[in-house]
């Protein structure tokens, strides 16, 4: 049963990620899945490390909101 719940949660997260704009998906991908630092993400995306932090925080907020629906 736990595996089924994990699979359902994974599918829900994937669906929610799919609804995010690419800039938010990209920053989450680099920061959490590639485990890059803010500075490394900033260099890849051509933005400041502070902007990376802002995008990550806002993307997580959007993701939480999407997961509730």
N, C-alpha and C positions, 0 to 999 in steps of 0.2 A: 504494500500500500504506500509506503514511503517513497518508493521509486516512482510510482504513478503520480504522486503529489509533486515530486521534483520535476517530472516530465511536464506536468501541466503548468507549473510555475515557470519553467524554462520557456515553454511555448508562449506564455503570457508576456514574459519579458521580451522575447523576440518580436512579438506582434507590436508591443509598445515601442520598442526601438525602431521598428519599421515606420512608425508614424512620425518620428522626429525628423527635423530638417537635417540634411547631410552634415552641416557644420557641427551640430550637436552630437550626431552619431560618431563623426570622425574624432572629435575631442575625447569622447568616452572610450572609443576603441583604442586610441593611442595611450590614454592615461591608465585605463584599467586592464585592458587585455594585452597590450604590448608592454605594460608596466614602465612606460617612459616617464621621466620627470617632467615637471611643468616646463622647465627650460628646453628640454628635448622636444616636447610637443610644440612649444612656441616656435622653435626653429623649423620644424617640419611644416607647420601651417603658416609661417610668416607673420606671426602675431606676437604680442608681448606675453611674458609669463603671467602677468596680472590678468590679461584677457583670457588666458587659458583657465585660470581659477574661476573667473566669472562665468565662462561658458560651461565648465564642469558643474558648478553649483546650479546654474539655471537648467541645464540638461537633466540633472537629477531631480529637480523640482518638477519638470515636465513629465519625467518618467514616472514619478510617484503619482502624479495626478492622473496619468493615463492608466496606471495599474489599478486605480480605484474604480474606474468605470467598467 
